[in-house]
């Protein structure tokens, strides 16, 4: 029997790492502190519980970097993608899932695997011996976070992460709102009508912005002041922070009115549109897209009910904000995601400085494979930098400037330039992205075949 791999954290990264190691024949102990130790954001003790959103973003593997990452994880027999595909909801070109079904799928698969055992309870300090992966995510417990700081000799960086509200579908006024994906995107009618749209005219939009800016917000977290705020991750900005950057910012962001026609008033173009995306398989819950917020709960109800169609909205969950921590991976981790000072410890997931569910799971996939290979006495080659996985892991383990290191989603800007130039313009961009994905797929297939 092989030596065991120990993994702390049963989120996206930890569950994927456990699955990958077990597929390679290595026994795994997965430690998850929930439900014994709760967090403010999680509601269950299930593995891979989705908190901020039910979307894994674009599933286009030829024109989008995160869609390419989906493809690579599917090729690598990723559990997270298996669960996502099995619990998919209509969302146009995006991959959205039923949260409960998704987490239940992951949990049942992990529990059923004969090489994986789950231990419930909190790990409060980094272990000295054995093979370990730390995949504790943005809500790492205070005790373990302190142990990580002591081991790395640095202060963990921090930023704020926000959660969007969820609305009961039967409380949305469909005589005002309508179902449609932007530009009717999607192959089926369900995908073409995957979003509920709430239109605003200019006066309604201006009043909404005024209320948003004036609303009572959550207090500053410890250590944050007006002059020295904790930074937000740009991909998950609270809506009121976006509004403060300019009154038109939201109309060019989550409230852009393009690609939509209001069937109730087909001749009248909305000035702004709020979109809600289906959040569960029953279609009873809808997530307010891009409406992460740090407003207090009372203010959220008052302000969001100003949105046409949401005047009588009932909220299954209101928005919230929490502090997120991550290590300075470019200075601390090697290319196999090991802590340079203590190579028996690997890190995976959001704590490494990647942002997003997909990216977190992808880093779990790599960490699980690297750790399992080491236990088996094998050495895997470096992940090819031309793949989406390789571009991301290269960025966090040395490609990024350590002095300005911030959480990063996968994107084509992280990819090595193409050998042959591609002409500019919109058509040229599509050809360039297709060239990136073709090259990445070939590199990823070759890497997998060599194991």
C-alpha positions, 0 to 999 in steps of 0.5 A: 500500500502506498504512503497516504496523501493528506489534503486539508480542505474539501472545496473545489481544489481539495476534492479535485486533488483527492480524486486525481490522486486516488485515480493514480492509485494513491490512498488519500485522507481528506480533512474538512472542518465543516460542519463541525466548524462552520463559516459564515458563507457555507450552509452545508457540510458537503464538499465543493459547496458553491458560495459566490455564484453557481456559474463556472463561466464560459464553456467555449473551448475555442474562444475563451480561456476558462472554456479551454480550462474546462476542456483540459479538466475534462480530458484529465478526468476531472471530478469537478467537471463531471459534476458540473456536466451532470448538474448543468443548467441552461445559461446560454454559453456559460456553464451554470450548475444546480448548486445542491446537486453539484456539491452532492455529486462531488461528495457522493463520488468522493465518499464512494471511492475506496481509496479516499477517506474523509476526516471531519474537524479542523487542522490548526497547524501545518504538519511537519511530516508526510505528504500534504496539500493545503487547499483551504481556500479563501476562508482558511481558519484563523489558527491555520492561517497563522501557522501558514504565516509562521511557515512562510515568514510573510504576511498573507495578502488579503482582499475582499470577496463579495457574494450576490443575492439570490431571489425566489423566482415566483416573486419576480414580476414577469409582466415587467421582466422577461426571459432571454439570453443576450443575443439569444445565445444558445443552441436550445430554447432553454439556453436562449431564455436562460436569464431573466431580464429586468429593464430600467429607463434612464430615470429609474437607473439614475434613482437606483444609482443614487440609492446604491451610493447612499445605502448603508454599507458593512463596517470596515474589517479589522485593519482596514481604513479609508486611507488604507483599504483592503483591495477588491478583486476586480473580477468580483467587485461589489456593485456599489464600488463599481457605481462609485467609479462613475455613474455609467460604469454599471451600464457598461458592466453587469447592467449593459442593455445590449443584445436584448429586446423587451417583448413587453415594449419591443420598440423601447430600448432599455437604458439598463438591464439587470439580469438574473441567472437560474440557480437551481435545477427546479428553476425556483431560485435566480442569482442576481448576475454581477450584483455582489454587494457589501450593503447591509441586509436591510439596505439591500432589500430596499435598494434591490426592490427598486429594480423594475420586476423586483418590487416584491422580491423575496430573497433566499439569500442576501449578498455579503462580503468576506476577507480573502487570504492568499499566499505570495506564490511567486516567492513561495512555491516551486513549479510543482506547487511545493512550498520551497522551504518545506517541500512536503507541503503543497498548496492548491486552490484560491489560497495560491492566488488564482481566482475562480472556481474553475481555476481553483479546481484546476490547481487542485488537479495539478497538485493532486497529480504531482503529489501522487506521482511523488509518492509513487516514486515518479517525476512528472514533467512540468506542465506545458506553459502553452496549455491553460493549466500551464499558463496559470501555474507558471503565472502564480509560481514565478511568471507574476511580479511578486511585488504586485501579485494579485488574484488572477483568473485564467486569460489569454494574456497569460499565454506565451505569444504565438509563433506566427503573428495573426492579423488584427481586428475582430476576425483576427482576434477570433483566429488568434484565440483559436490558435491559442486553444489549438496549441494548448490542446495539443500540449495538454494531450501530450502531457497527459499521454506522457504520464 
